[in-house]
Amino acid sequence: MTQAICAHIQSIEELKTAEKYACEECIKTGSRWVHLRTCQTCGVTLCCNDSPKKHMTAHNHATGHPVIISAEPGERWLWCFPDEQFVEY
């Protein structure tokens, strides 16, 4: 059975991609990142939950921006925080 795609993901008309391959918050604090994610509301690229500081999840909690995409080369997926939905594209 195929799961219906949530409204947050359906509302995205054009994907925002990483402008540069770096977590700006990790750079500011001298931390490191494992993988990067790009917010589909504002376009900021931050580190994932495997990274020590989990900046993208913190961004979601602070802003409520619901959907991210992977900024990793070769990965083509979206994640919706409120609906906990993973969609490949």
Secondary structure as the mmCIF struct_conf table of DSSP 4:
data_model
#
loop_
_struct_conf.conf_type_id
_struct_conf.id
_struct_conf.beg_label_comp_id
_struct_conf.beg_label_asym_id
_struct_conf.beg_label_seq_id
_struct_conf.end_label_comp_id
_struct_conf.end_label_asym_id
_struct_conf.end_label_seq_id
HELX_LH_PP_P HELX_LH_PP_P1 THR A 2 CYS A 6
HELX_RH_AL_P HELX_RH_AL_P1 ALA A 7 GLN A 10
TURN_TY1_P TURN_TY1_P1 SER A 11 SER A 11
BEND BEND1 GLU A 14 GLU A 14
BEND BEND2 GLU A 19 ALA A 22
HELX_RH_AL_P HELX_RH_AL_P2 GLU A 24 THR A 29
TURN_TY1_P TURN_TY1_P2 GLY A 30 GLY A 30
BEND BEND3 VAL A 34 VAL A 34
STRN STRN1 LEU A 36 CYS A 39
TURN_TY1_P TURN_TY1_P3 GLN A 40 CYS A 42
STRN STRN2 THR A 45 CYS A 47
TURN_TY1_P TURN_TY1_P4 ASN A 49 ASP A 50
BEND BEND4 SER A 51 LYS A 53
HELX_RH_AL_P HELX_RH_AL_P3 HIS A 55 THR A 63
STRN STRN3 VAL A 67 SER A 70
BEND BEND5 GLU A 72 GLU A 72
TURN_TY1_P TURN_TY1_P5 PRO A 73 GLY A 74
STRN STRN4 TRP A 77 CYS A 80
TURN_TY1_P TURN_TY1_P6 PHE A 81 GLU A 84
STRN STRN5 GLN A 85 GLU A 88
#
